[in-house]
Amino acid sequence: MGEYLLYCNGKLFGGIYDDRFLVKPTESALEKMPEARRELPYDGAKEMLLVEEVDDREFLKELVMGMWEELPAKK
């Protein structure tokens, strides 16, 4: 893979893949970004949502904290 995985309080929510910030398509992420493009982080992976608002700190905080509730606990 060779990219970066991103965690919040022990839960995986997304990553940096080929200079793209992608997050899991949770209900809250889809609500926050209804027009977000779905992209594959790498061949054979599940689709993720492309986050384009990478400079909006408040948006990113709300996005990740909203997703956190829906994500499974770390195994």
Secondary structure, DSSP 8 states (H G I E B T S, - for coil): --SEEEEETTEEEEEEETTEEEE---HHHHHH-TT--EE-SSTT---EEE---TT-HHHHHHHHHHHHTTS----
